[in-house]
Amino acid sequence: MMTTKLHRETNALADAFAAGKLSRRSFVSGLLGLGLSAPAISALVAEIDPAAAAGMGLKGNVRFLVGPWSPNEVDVQKKIGEGFAALNPDVTFEFKLYDWETAGQEINTSAASGAHDIYMTTESSYPDYEAGTGFVDLTSRMDDPSFAAEKAKYLYMDRTLGFGPKIMGLPISFHVESALFVNMDMVNAAGYDEGFADSWDTFKDCLAKMTKPGEVYGIALGVQPYGEWYQVLRAAGGSFLTADLSAPNVNKPDVIDATARMASLFSDKIAAPLGTYNYDDGPGAFAAGKLAILSIDLAATTVVELPLPFNWKLIPNPPQAAGRMNFNDITYYMINSQSDNQDLMWEVVKWWTNGKNDAYWADNSGTYPARTDAPENGYGTNAAPQLAEALPAYKKYAVGLETFAGWADVEGLANAEVQKCFSGDESAEEAIANVEKIVQQETGL
């Protein structure tokens, strides 16, 4: 039975919808916000406006293959689906999670066999998919004048367009792959404020002062190896390839110097030795005070048990020769070209990436929304306040990947090579020379 307050709020929305003051979508969104179920909402829509209910029209089953961004990823996906089902009662959804370690293989196998309709993928693999034929080219739909206002609300669209003539997916988020989770109580005790990371010298000095041999490490690096060294490369003025993709752009003095700086954190024993902590146990070590700083991707905000027993912040990585940069990776929804009902799939991906649902998903995934209107649609409601607070800084220092197919393979091999420097098995000069060879071999240059 509805409470008096809920009944009153429901009636107010229903009266506004019946009077034409609310669109059907806004009416449904409002009822979802009050906690009504999709069947109950569909019944209300049909009762107030039978023509609108009959005109919904979409039918079918939509099969998603998505990444496990948060511990309750499927529940979050189902919640988004409830709104669509309330508008379209004859549409049903299925959700399957892939494993991050085998995501590419699982997506490729599924797409080839037509096992799923909509796929969540990240920008690191986008150039490879854009070069292939397994997914729908959405260019004509996105360039339709009727979609222009919505298209303008997606962030980093210039990066998406830069991959090639085809637009393969709608963005859902951008994710900072290596952020600094900082115990500010320890930083303050070391005599610094949040500006400690504004230069390399103050950064390293603060780390040294926070390190207590056998008890606390100043920082853990290599816990999230993907993208961590790449942003150092970019902040030092390098990249895997030149802007015209014609030659390697790795083996530069400033890149060698930046890599040596990172390696010095290990040799000076103020960074936890590689392998001490991993992606799964690093957040727990940070929460327990065993690490003053944890370098890891933002999704850790969904697994760190909040509130923490100390003050903490998210701070961009310290600057290198060319400045301060933080690598982020766009997340997309793409449509399988084998799916029968392409019109339905297009409506679904639009719904999943609209301002309200983009805000809701990012709020629960430990990442940032890919829409300019997400803040006004509720982003920041459930996310850790440190995440929303750090958003302007991460947008300011954002850098994306390069637009060549095979980028992800190069990044993985390059990172493994650089880790040999961090473990003391190679000098920075040797590691960077070998990364340049990797770039040449993988790109054929």
C-alpha positions in Angstrom: 0.0 0.0 0.0 1.3 3.5 -0.9 2.2 5.8 1.9 0.2 9.1 2.0 3.3 11.0 0.8 4.0 8.6 -2.0 0.4 8.6 -3.1 0.3 12.4 -3.1 3.5 12.6 -5.1 2.3 10.0 -7.6 -1.0 11.8 -8.1 0.8 15.1 -8.6 2.9 13.5 -11.4 -0.2 11.8 -12.9 -2.1 15.1 -12.9 0.8 16.9 -14.7 1.0 14.1 -17.3 -2.7 14.1 -17.9 -2.7 17.9 -18.3 0.1 17.7 -20.9 2.6 19.4 -18.6 4.9 16.4 -18.5 6.1 14.2 -21.4 5.6 10.5 -21.1 9.4 10.0 -20.6 9.4 12.6 -17.8 6.4 11.1 -16.2 8.0 7.6 -16.2 11.3 9.0 -14.9 9.5 10.7 -12.1 7.6 7.5 -11.1 10.8 5.5 -11.2 12.4 8.0 -8.9 9.5 7.4 -6.4 10.3 3.7 -6.5 7.3 2.4 -8.6 7.8 -0.8 -10.5 7.8 -1.0 -14.3 4.5 -2.9 -14.5 2.8 -0.4 -12.2 4.1 2.5 -14.2 2.9 0.9 -17.5 -0.5 0.5 -16.0 -0.7 4.1 -14.9 0.4 5.3 -18.4 -2.2 3.1 -20.0 -4.9 4.3 -17.6 -4.2 8.0 -18.2 -3.4 7.9 -21.9 -4.3 4.7 -23.6 -3.3 6.1 -27.0 0.2 6.8 -25.7 0.5 3.3 -24.2 -0.6 1.7 -27.4 1.7 3.8 -29.4 4.9 2.7 -27.6 5.2 -0.1 -30.2 8.6 -1.5 -29.5 8.9 -5.2 -29.0 11.7 -7.7 -28.6 14.4 -9.1 -26.3 17.7 -7.2 -25.9 20.8 -9.1 -24.8 23.6 -7.1 -23.2 27.2 -8.1 -22.7 28.8 -5.7 -20.2 31.8 -5.2 -18.0 31.6 -5.7 -14.2 32.3 -2.0 -13.3 30.8 -2.3 -9.8 29.9 -5.3 -7.5 26.2 -4.7 -8.3 26.6 -4.1 -12.0 23.7 -6.3 -13.1 21.3 -4.6 -10.6 22.3 -1.2 -12.0 21.7 -2.3 -15.5 18.3 -3.8 -14.6 17.3 -0.5 -13.0 18.0 1.4 -16.2 16.0 -1.3 -18.1 13.0 -0.8 -15.8 12.5 2.7 -17.2 12.6 1.5 -20.8 10.3 -1.4 -20.0 7.8 1.0 -18.4 7.6 2.9 -21.6 7.8 -0.3 -23.7 6.2 -3.2 -21.8 6.9 -5.6 -24.7 10.7 -5.2 -24.5 12.7 -7.5 -22.2 16.4 -7.5 -21.3 19.1 -10.0 -20.5 22.5 -9.0 -19.0 25.7 -11.0 -19.0 29.0 -9.9 -17.5 32.3 -10.6 -19.2 35.6 -10.8 -17.3 38.0 -7.9 -17.7 40.9 -10.3 -18.4 39.2 -11.9 -21.3 36.8 -9.1 -22.4 38.1 -8.8 -26.0 37.9 -12.5 -26.7 34.5 -12.8 -25.2 33.1 -9.8 -27.1 34.6 -11.0 -30.4 33.3 -14.5 -29.9 29.9 -13.3 -29.0 29.6 -10.7 -31.8 30.7 -13.3 -34.4 28.0 -15.7 -33.4 25.3 -13.1 -32.8 25.0 -14.1 -29.2 24.3 -10.6 -27.9 22.9 -7.4 -29.2 24.5 -4.6 -27.3 28.1 -4.5 -26.0 29.9 -2.4 -23.5 33.4 -1.7 -24.6 36.2 0.8 -23.9 38.1 3.2 -26.0 41.3 1.1 -25.8 39.7 -1.5 -28.1 37.6 1.0 -30.2 40.1 1.4 -33.0 40.2 -2.3 -33.6 36.4 -2.5 -33.7 36.1 0.6 -35.9 38.4 -1.2 -38.4 36.2 -4.3 -38.3 32.7 -5.1 -39.5 31.0 -6.7 -36.5 29.2 -3.7 -35.2 26.7 -1.2 -36.6 28.0 2.1 -38.0 25.8 4.7 -36.2 27.0 7.7 -38.2 23.8 8.3 -40.2 21.6 8.0 -37.0 23.9 10.3 -35.0 24.1 12.8 -37.8 20.3 13.0 -38.2 19.3 16.6 -37.5 16.7 15.3 -35.0 19.5 13.9 -32.9 21.8 17.0 -33.1 20.8 18.4 -29.7 21.5 15.1 -28.0 24.7 14.5 -29.8 26.1 17.8 -28.6 25.8 16.7 -25.0 28.3 13.8 -25.3 31.8 14.6 -24.0 34.9 13.9 -26.0 33.0 13.4 -29.2 36.0 14.8 -31.1 38.0 11.8 -29.9 35.3 9.4 -31.1 35.2 11.1 -34.5 39.0 11.0 -34.7 39.1 7.2 -34.9 37.7 7.1 -38.4 34.7 7.8 -40.6 32.5 5.3 -38.7 30.9 6.0 -35.4 30.6 2.6 -33.7 29.1 3.5 -30.3 27.4 6.0 -28.0 29.6 7.0 -25.0 28.4 6.2 -21.5 31.4 7.4 -19.4 35.0 8.4 -19.3 37.2 6.6 -16.8 40.5 7.8 -15.3 42.7 4.8 -15.4 45.3 5.9 -12.8 44.3 8.2 -10.0 45.9 8.9 -6.7 43.9 7.9 -3.7 45.5 10.0 -1.0 45.4 9.7 2.8 45.3 13.4 3.6 45.8 12.9 7.3 49.2 11.3 6.5 50.0 14.1 4.0 49.2 16.7 6.6 51.3 14.9 9.2 54.2 15.1 6.8 53.9 18.8 6.6 52.0 19.2 3.3 48.6 20.1 2.0 47.0 18.8 -1.3 49.5 20.8 -3.3 52.2 18.3 -2.4 51.7 16.7 -5.9 52.1 19.9 -7.8 55.7 19.2 -8.4 57.8 16.1 -8.5 60.2 17.2 -5.8 57.5 17.9 -3.2 55.7 14.8 -4.3 58.7 12.6 -3.6 59.6 14.3 -0.4 56.2 13.9 1.0 56.2 10.2 0.0 59.5 9.7 1.8 58.2 11.3 4.9 55.0 9.2 5.0 57.0 5.9 4.6 57.5 3.9 7.7 59.6 0.8 7.0 57.8 -2.3 7.7 54.5 -0.5 8.5 53.5 2.0 5.7 54.6 2.6 2.1 54.3 6.1 0.7 52.7 4.8 -2.5 51.7 1.6 -4.3 52.3 1.7 -8.1 51.7 -1.1 -10.6 48.5 -2.2 -8.9 46.6 -0.9 -11.9 49.2 -1.3 -14.6 46.9 -0.4 -17.5 47.4 3.2 -18.5 49.6 4.1 -15.5 52.9 4.5 -17.4 51.1 5.7 -20.5 50.0 8.9 -18.9 53.6 9.4 -17.7 54.7 9.0 -21.3 52.2 11.6 -22.4 53.0 14.0 -19.6 56.7 13.8 -20.5 55.8 15.0 -24.1 55.9 11.5 -25.7 53.4 9.2 -27.4 53.7 5.8 -29.1 53.5 7.4 -32.5 53.8 10.9 -33.9 50.6 12.8 -34.6 50.4 11.7 -38.2 51.0 8.1 -37.0 54.1 7.8 -39.3 56.9 7.1 -36.8 57.6 6.2 -33.1 57.6 9.0 -30.6 58.8 7.2 -27.5 62.6 7.4 -27.2 62.9 11.0 -25.9 65.1 12.3 -23.1 62.2 13.6 -21.1 60.4 10.2 -21.4 63.5 8.4 -20.1 63.8 10.9 -17.3 60.2 10.5 -16.2 60.5 6.7 -16.3 63.6 6.9 -14.2 61.8 9.1 -11.7 59.1 6.5 -11.2 61.7 3.8 -10.9 63.4 5.8 -8.2 60.4 5.4 -6.0 61.0 1.7 -5.9 64.8 1.9 -5.6 64.5 4.4 -2.7 62.0 2.0 -1.0 59.2 4.5 -0.7 57.0 2.6 -3.1 55.7 -0.9 -2.3 57.8 -3.5 -4.2 55.9 -4.7 -7.4 53.6 -7.6 -6.4 53.2 -6.5 -2.8 49.6 -5.5 -3.6 47.3 -6.2 -6.5 44.2 -4.8 -7.9 42.0 -6.7 -5.5 43.8 -6.1 -2.2 45.3 -2.7 -2.9 42.1 -0.8 -1.9 41.9 -2.7 1.4 45.5 -1.9 2.2 44.8 1.8 1.6 41.7 1.7 3.8 43.8 0.0 6.5 46.4 2.7 6.5 49.2 0.5 5.1 49.5 2.8 2.0 49.5 6.6 2.2 48.7 6.7 -1.5 47.2 4.1 -3.9 47.6 4.6 -7.6 44.6 2.8 -9.2 41.7 3.4 -11.4 38.6 5.2 -10.2 36.5 2.1 -10.0 38.2 1.4 -6.6 35.7 3.9 -5.2 33.0 1.3 -5.5 35.0 -1.3 -3.4 36.6 0.8 -0.7 34.4 0.5 2.3 33.2 4.0 3.0 33.4 6.0 5.1 37.2 5.6 5.7 38.6 6.3 9.1 40.7 9.2 7.8 40.3 12.2 5.4 41.1 11.3 1.8 41.1 12.9 -1.6 41.5 12.0 -5.2 44.4 13.9 -6.8 45.8 13.9 -10.3 49.2 12.5 -10.8 52.2 14.9 -10.4 53.5 16.8 -13.4 56.4 15.7 -15.7 58.4 17.7 -18.2 55.4 18.6 -20.4 53.0 19.2 -17.6 50.3 17.2 -15.8 48.2 14.6 -17.6 45.8 11.9 -16.6 44.9 9.2 -19.1 41.2 8.4 -19.4 39.3 5.9 -21.5 35.8 6.4 -22.9 33.2 3.6 -22.4 30.8 2.9 -25.2 27.7 0.9 -26.1 27.9 -0.8 -29.5 25.3 -2.7 -31.5 25.9 -6.1 -33.1 25.4 -5.8 -36.9 23.7 -9.2 -36.7 20.8 -8.1 -34.4 17.5 -8.3 -36.2 15.8 -5.1 -34.9 18.2 -2.3 -35.4 15.6 0.4 -34.7 15.0 -1.2 -31.2 18.7 -1.4 -30.5 19.2 2.3 -31.4 16.3 3.3 -29.1 17.9 1.2 -26.3 21.4 2.6 -26.6 19.9 6.2 -26.7 18.0 5.4 -23.5 21.0 3.8 -21.8 23.2 6.9 -22.5 20.7 9.7 -21.9 21.5 12.3 -19.3 19.5 10.7 -16.5 20.7 7.1 -17.0 24.3 8.2 -17.8 24.2 10.1 -14.4 22.8 7.0 -12.6 25.2 4.5 -14.1 28.3 6.7 -13.5 27.1 7.4 -10.0 27.2 3.7 -9.2 30.2 2.6 -11.3 33.1 4.6 -9.8 33.6 6.6 -13.0 32.6 9.8 -14.7 29.6 10.5 -16.9 30.1 11.2 -20.6 27.3 13.8 -20.8 27.4 17.5 -20.1 23.9 17.3 -18.6 24.7 14.5 -16.1 25.2 16.8 -13.1 21.8 18.3 -13.5 20.3 14.8 -13.8 21.6 13.6 -10.4 25.3 12.7 -10.9 26.9 12.9 -7.5 24.0 11.4 -5.6 25.5 8.1 -4.7 29.2 8.5 -5.8 31.8 9.2 -3.2 32.0 13.0 -2.7 35.7 12.8 -3.5 34.9 11.6 -7.0 32.6 14.5 -7.8 35.0 17.0 -6.2 37.9 15.8 -8.4 36.0 15.8 -11.6 37.1 19.3 -12.8 40.8 18.5 -12.3 40.6 15.2 -14.1 38.8 16.9 -17.0 41.4 19.6 -17.1 44.3 17.2 -17.3 42.6 14.6 -19.5 44.4 12.8 -22.3 43.1 10.0 -24.4 44.7 7.2 -26.3 46.1 7.4 -29.9 43.9 6.6 -32.9 45.6 3.5 -34.3 44.4 -0.1 -34.3 46.4 -2.2 -32.0 47.0 0.6 -29.5 45.9 -1.7 -26.6 48.4 -4.4 -27.6 51.2 -1.9 -27.7 50.2 -0.4 -24.3 50.2 -3.8 -22.7 53.6 -4.8 -24.0 55.1 -1.4 -23.3 53.9 -1.5 -19.7 55.4 -4.9 -19.1 58.7 -3.7 -20.5 58.7 -0.6 -18.2 58.0 -2.8 -15.2 61.4 -4.4 -15.8 62.8 -1.0 -15.1 60.7 -0.6 -12.0 62.0 -3.9 -10.6 65.6 -3.0 -11.3 66.2 -5.4 -14.2 66.6 -2.7 -16.8 67.7 0.9 -16.9 65.3 3.5 -18.0 67.3 4.0 -21.2 67.1 0.2 -22.0 63.4 0.0 -21.2 62.4 2.9 -23.4 64.6 1.7 -26.2 62.8 -1.6 -26.0 59.4 0.1 -25.9 60.3 1.9 -29.2 61.1 -1.5 -30.7 57.7 -2.8 -29.5 56.0 0.1 -31.2 57.9 -0.6 -34.5 57.1 -4.3 -34.4 53.4 -3.9 -33.6 52.7 -1.1 -36.0 55.0 -2.3 -38.8 56.9 1.0 -38.9 
